[in-house]
């Protein structure tokens, strides 16, 4: 296989989401001896060869920088659905959500302008891509529904999980349930709060809800809004949680659910989009908008003898399936296929 360039411009200190996926992918491919180079912003260090590029503004990087990368390398793996117009080269697009999910949340003049570019380019870009991959079966199904001509062309490639997400000691103290929320309506923190309020009245002994992240809400008995926490503190919170409560309405890949499983937190919550693929039988899955069903599942985990321990065991086994080595192994045949 000719040299592969990976668009790792999203990698930065503390980066999550695509930044984390790009880092893990490049380093896993390099560890397998693949001739790979990461296209990165200045100051980024990876356990793989890097090439510093100018990544801002994003539209200029995509239309000029990726065009140049397509000429210089055998293939380019990118996470954007806005490929350079009429560019030559083999572009592999790996998507985790369709753009319409982001377009609905746009704010500000720059973002609105960027969205106009997305609307003009994304379908044509995916039709012209050399290969298309999706981060979950749910995303692949959405892609093929939006672009029927991609039917049978979308390869499912799951990302891996960082080595820091392991079981261990939590923060101690009173029993608590963990929820990660933000100002994004897709996190559906309102339903998580309602479910916890119902569950708390049916639970013997004290239990509180710790809400980490940017979510805020009205004062509520037993609820602590912790705010944004460091990665190390997040791992400790996962490890010590009696349950991880997830009300998400959409996940292109359920990273937070997987992190919770890997740290030993029993999963309770949403069955939306990719989450059933990730959680499998390692959690109790319910309708993300059904606070009553979510509360009932949470009470079971908190009160039913042996259930929490069984889910912890299943969760650890489930999480072990998502490794960067497996990600690299799934990508290689896709990248090495003849045109």
C-alpha positions as CSV (number, residue, x, y, z in Angstrom):
1,X,0.0,0.0,0.0
2,X,1.3,3.4,-0.9
3,X,1.8,6.0,1.9
4,X,-1.4,6.8,3.7
5,X,-2.0,10.3,5.1
6,X,-4.5,10.6,8.0
7,X,-6.2,13.9,8.5
8,X,-5.3,14.4,12.2
9,X,-5.9,18.1,12.3
10,X,-8.5,17.6,15.1
11,X,-5.8,16.2,17.4
12,X,-5.0,18.6,20.3
13,X,-4.2,18.4,24.0
14,X,-7.3,17.1,25.7
15,X,-9.2,16.6,22.4
16,X,-12.0,14.1,22.4
17,X,-14.3,12.8,19.7
18,X,-12.6,12.9,16.2
19,X,-9.4,14.1,17.7
20,X,-9.2,11.0,19.8
21,X,-10.2,8.7,16.9
22,X,-7.5,10.3,14.6
23,X,-4.8,9.9,17.2
24,X,-5.7,6.3,18.0
25,X,-6.0,5.3,14.4
26,X,-2.6,6.8,13.3
27,X,-0.7,5.3,16.2
28,X,-2.3,1.9,15.8
29,X,-1.6,1.8,12.0
30,X,2.0,2.9,12.6
31,X,2.4,0.2,15.3
32,X,1.5,-2.3,12.6
33,X,4.2,-1.1,10.3
34,X,1.9,0.8,7.9
35,X,3.6,3.6,5.9
36,X,1.4,6.3,7.4
37,X,1.8,10.1,8.1
38,X,-0.4,12.2,10.3
39,X,-1.4,15.6,9.0
40,X,-1.3,17.7,12.2
41,X,-1.4,21.2,13.6
42,X,1.9,22.7,14.9
43,X,2.9,21.4,18.3
44,X,1.1,18.1,18.1
45,X,3.2,15.0,18.9
46,X,2.1,11.4,18.1
47,X,3.7,8.0,18.2
48,X,3.8,8.1,14.4
49,X,5.4,10.2,11.6
50,X,3.7,13.7,11.3
51,X,3.5,16.5,8.8
52,X,2.6,20.0,10.1
53,X,-0.2,21.6,8.1
54,X,-2.3,24.8,8.4
55,X,-5.7,23.6,9.5
56,X,-7.6,26.9,9.9
57,X,-9.9,28.1,8.5
58,X,-11.4,24.6,8.1
59,X,-12.8,25.3,4.6
60,X,-9.4,26.4,3.3
61,X,-7.8,23.3,4.8
62,X,-10.3,21.0,3.2
63,X,-10.3,22.6,-0.2
64,X,-6.6,23.4,-0.5
65,X,-4.8,21.3,2.1
66,X,-6.6,18.0,1.4
67,X,-6.3,18.6,-2.3
68,X,-2.5,18.8,-1.9
69,X,-2.5,15.7,0.3
70,X,-4.4,13.8,-2.3
71,X,-1.7,14.6,-4.8
72,X,1.2,13.8,-2.5
73,X,0.0,10.5,-0.9
74,X,-1.3,7.2,-2.1
75,X,-4.5,7.7,-0.1
76,X,-6.0,10.2,2.4
77,X,-8.2,9.2,5.3
78,X,-10.3,12.1,6.5
79,X,-13.3,12.7,8.8
80,X,-14.9,15.5,6.9
81,X,-17.7,15.1,4.4
82,X,-16.5,18.2,2.5
83,X,-13.9,16.9,0.1
84,X,-12.0,19.3,-2.2
85,X,-13.9,19.9,-5.4
86,X,-12.7,18.1,-8.5
87,X,-9.6,16.8,-6.6
88,X,-7.5,13.9,-7.8
89,X,-6.5,11.3,-5.3
90,X,-8.0,8.5,-3.2
91,X,-10.0,9.9,-0.4
92,X,-11.4,7.6,2.3
93,X,-14.1,9.4,4.3
94,X,-14.8,8.0,7.8
95,X,-18.0,9.5,9.3
96,X,-19.7,9.4,12.7
97,X,-22.8,11.4,11.9
98,X,-24.5,12.9,9.0
99,X,-24.1,16.7,8.6
100,X,-27.8,17.5,9.1
101,X,-27.4,16.7,12.8
102,X,-24.9,19.4,13.2
103,X,-26.6,21.9,10.8
104,X,-29.6,21.9,13.1
105,X,-27.5,23.3,16.0
106,X,-25.6,26.0,14.1
107,X,-25.0,29.4,15.7
108,X,-23.1,32.5,14.5
109,X,-22.3,33.9,11.0
110,X,-19.1,31.9,10.5
111,X,-20.9,28.7,11.3
112,X,-23.8,29.5,9.1
113,X,-21.4,30.2,6.2
114,X,-19.7,27.0,6.9
115,X,-23.0,25.2,6.8
116,X,-23.7,26.6,3.4
117,X,-20.5,25.0,2.1
118,X,-21.5,21.7,3.8
119,X,-24.9,21.7,2.2
120,X,-23.4,22.3,-1.2
121,X,-20.7,19.7,-1.0
122,X,-21.4,16.7,1.3
123,X,-23.5,14.5,-1.0
124,X,-21.2,15.0,-4.0
125,X,-18.2,14.4,-1.8
126,X,-19.5,11.1,-0.5
127,X,-20.4,10.0,-4.0
128,X,-16.9,10.8,-5.3
129,X,-15.0,9.4,-2.3
130,X,-12.8,6.4,-3.1
131,X,-14.1,4.6,0.0
132,X,-16.7,5.5,2.7
133,X,-16.6,4.2,6.3
134,X,-19.0,4.7,9.2
135,X,-18.3,4.6,12.9
136,X,-21.4,2.4,13.6
137,X,-24.1,0.4,11.9
138,X,-26.6,3.1,12.8
139,X,-24.5,5.8,11.0
140,X,-24.1,3.5,8.0
141,X,-27.8,3.0,7.8
142,X,-28.4,6.7,7.9
143,X,-25.8,7.3,5.2
144,X,-27.3,4.7,2.9
145,X,-30.8,6.0,3.4
146,X,-29.7,9.6,2.6
147,X,-27.6,8.4,-0.4
148,X,-29.0,5.1,-1.8
149,X,-26.2,5.0,-4.3
150,X,-23.9,4.2,-1.4
151,X,-25.8,1.0,-0.7
152,X,-23.2,-1.8,-0.1
153,X,-20.3,0.7,-0.2
154,X,-20.2,1.8,3.4
155,X,-17.8,-0.2,5.6
156,X,-18.4,-0.2,9.4
157,X,-15.2,0.5,11.4
158,X,-15.5,0.9,15.1
159,X,-12.8,3.0,16.9
160,X,-10.9,1.8,19.9
161,X,-10.8,2.9,23.5
162,X,-7.9,4.5,25.4
163,X,-5.9,2.4,27.9
164,X,-6.8,4.8,30.8
165,X,-10.4,3.5,30.9
166,X,-10.1,0.6,33.3
167,X,-11.7,-0.5,36.6
168,X,-10.2,0.8,39.8
169,X,-10.8,2.9,42.8
170,X,-13.5,5.6,42.7
171,X,-13.8,8.7,44.8
172,X,-15.5,6.9,47.7
173,X,-18.2,8.4,49.9
174,X,-22.0,8.0,49.5
175,X,-23.4,5.9,46.7
176,X,-24.0,7.9,43.5
177,X,-25.2,7.6,39.9
178,X,-23.2,9.4,37.2
179,X,-24.6,11.3,34.2
180,X,-22.6,13.2,31.7
181,X,-24.5,16.2,30.2
182,X,-24.0,19.4,28.3
183,X,-26.0,22.2,26.8
184,X,-26.5,20.1,23.7
185,X,-30.2,19.0,23.6
186,X,-29.1,15.6,22.3
187,X,-27.7,14.7,25.7
188,X,-31.3,14.9,27.0
189,X,-30.2,15.7,30.6
190,X,-33.8,16.8,31.4
191,X,-35.0,13.2,31.1
192,X,-32.1,11.9,33.1
193,X,-32.9,14.3,35.9
194,X,-36.6,13.2,35.8
195,X,-35.7,9.5,35.8
196,X,-33.4,10.0,38.8
197,X,-36.0,11.9,40.7
198,X,-38.4,9.0,40.3
199,X,-35.9,6.3,41.1
200,X,-34.7,8.1,44.2
201,X,-38.1,7.8,45.9
202,X,-38.1,4.0,45.3
203,X,-34.6,3.3,46.4
204,X,-33.6,2.1,49.9
205,X,-30.7,4.1,51.4
206,X,-29.1,7.3,50.2
207,X,-28.2,7.8,46.6
208,X,-27.3,11.0,44.7
209,X,-26.9,11.9,41.1
210,X,-23.5,13.4,40.0
211,X,-23.9,15.4,36.8
212,X,-20.5,16.1,35.1
213,X,-20.0,18.3,32.1
214,X,-21.5,21.6,31.0
215,X,-25.1,20.8,31.9
216,X,-26.9,22.9,34.5
217,X,-30.3,22.8,35.9
218,X,-32.5,23.9,38.8
219,X,-31.7,22.8,42.3
220,X,-32.9,19.3,43.0
221,X,-32.6,17.1,46.0
222,X,-29.8,14.6,45.7
223,X,-28.4,16.2,42.5
224,X,-24.9,17.6,42.3
225,X,-23.8,19.5,39.2
226,X,-20.1,19.0,39.2
227,X,-19.3,21.0,36.0
228,X,-16.5,20.1,33.6
229,X,-14.0,17.6,35.1
230,X,-10.5,16.5,34.1
231,X,-10.0,13.2,32.2
232,X,-8.5,11.7,35.4
233,X,-11.4,12.8,37.5
234,X,-13.9,11.5,34.9
235,X,-12.2,8.0,35.1
236,X,-12.5,8.1,38.9
237,X,-16.2,9.0,38.6
238,X,-16.9,6.2,36.2
239,X,-15.1,3.7,38.5
240,X,-17.0,4.6,41.6
241,X,-20.5,5.0,40.1
242,X,-23.3,2.6,41.2
243,X,-24.6,3.2,37.6
244,X,-24.0,5.3,34.6
245,X,-27.2,7.0,33.5
246,X,-27.4,7.9,29.8
247,X,-30.4,9.6,28.2
248,X,-28.7,10.5,24.9
249,X,-30.9,10.9,21.8
250,X,-28.1,10.4,19.3
251,X,-24.7,8.9,19.3
252,X,-22.7,8.3,16.1
253,X,-20.6,6.0,18.3
254,X,-21.4,5.7,22.1
255,X,-17.9,6.6,23.4
256,X,-19.2,7.7,26.9
257,X,-21.2,4.5,27.3
258,X,-18.1,2.5,26.3
259,X,-15.9,4.4,28.7
260,X,-18.4,3.7,31.5
261,X,-18.5,0.0,30.7
262,X,-14.7,-0.2,30.6
263,X,-14.4,1.4,34.1
264,X,-17.0,-1.0,35.6
265,X,-20.0,1.2,35.8
266,X,-23.3,-0.6,35.0
267,X,-25.1,1.1,32.1
268,X,-28.7,2.3,32.4
269,X,-30.4,4.2,29.7
270,X,-30.8,5.1,26.0
271,X,-31.4,2.6,23.3
272,X,-31.0,5.2,20.6
273,X,-29.0,5.0,17.4
274,X,-25.5,3.3,17.9
275,X,-25.9,2.7,21.7
276,X,-27.3,-0.9,21.4
277,X,-24.4,-1.8,19.2
278,X,-21.9,-0.6,21.8
279,X,-23.6,-1.7,25.0
280,X,-25.1,-5.0,23.8
281,X,-26.3,-7.1,26.7
282,X,-24.0,-5.2,29.1
283,X,-26.7,-2.7,30.2
284,X,-30.4,-2.0,30.6
285,X,-31.6,-0.2,27.5
286,X,-34.8,1.8,27.4
287,X,-36.5,4.5,25.3
288,X,-34.4,7.7,25.8
289,X,-37.6,9.8,26.2
290,X,-39.3,7.4,28.7
291,X,-38.3,8.7,32.1
292,X,-40.5,6.2,33.9
293,X,-38.9,3.2,32.1
294,X,-35.4,4.7,32.8
295,X,-36.3,5.1,36.4
296,X,-37.5,1.5,36.7
297,X,-34.3,0.2,35.1
298,X,-32.2,2.4,37.4
299,X,-34.0,1.0,40.5
300,X,-33.3,-2.5,39.3
301,X,-29.6,-1.9,39.1
302,X,-29.5,-0.1,42.5
303,X,-31.8,-2.6,44.3
304,X,-31.8,-6.0,42.6
305,X,-29.3,-8.4,44.2
306,X,-26.5,-9.4,41.9
307,X,-27.7,-7.4,38.9
308,X,-25.1,-4.6,39.2
309,X,-22.3,-7.0,39.5
310,X,-23.4,-9.0,36.6
311,X,-23.7,-5.9,34.4
312,X,-20.2,-4.8,35.5
313,X,-18.8,-8.2,34.4
314,X,-20.6,-8.0,31.1
315,X,-19.5,-4.4,30.6
316,X,-15.8,-5.2,31.1
317,X,-16.0,-8.1,28.6
318,X,-17.8,-5.9,26.1
319,X,-15.4,-3.0,26.4
320,X,-12.4,-5.4,25.7
321,X,-13.7,-5.8,22.1
322,X,-13.0,-2.2,21.2
323,X,-9.3,-1.9,20.7
324,X,-7.2,0.2,18.4
325,X,-5.6,-2.9,17.1
326,X,-8.9,-4.2,15.9
327,X,-9.6,-0.8,14.4
328,X,-6.4,-0.9,12.4
329,X,-7.1,-4.4,11.3
330,X,-10.6,-3.4,10.0
331,X,-9.2,-0.4,8.2
332,X,-6.3,-2.1,6.4
333,X,-8.4,-4.2,3.9
334,X,-10.5,-1.1,3.2
335,X,-7.4,1.0,2.4
336,X,-5.6,-1.7,0.4
337,X,-8.5,-2.6,-1.9
338,X,-7.8,-2.1,-5.6
339,X,-9.5,0.8,-7.2
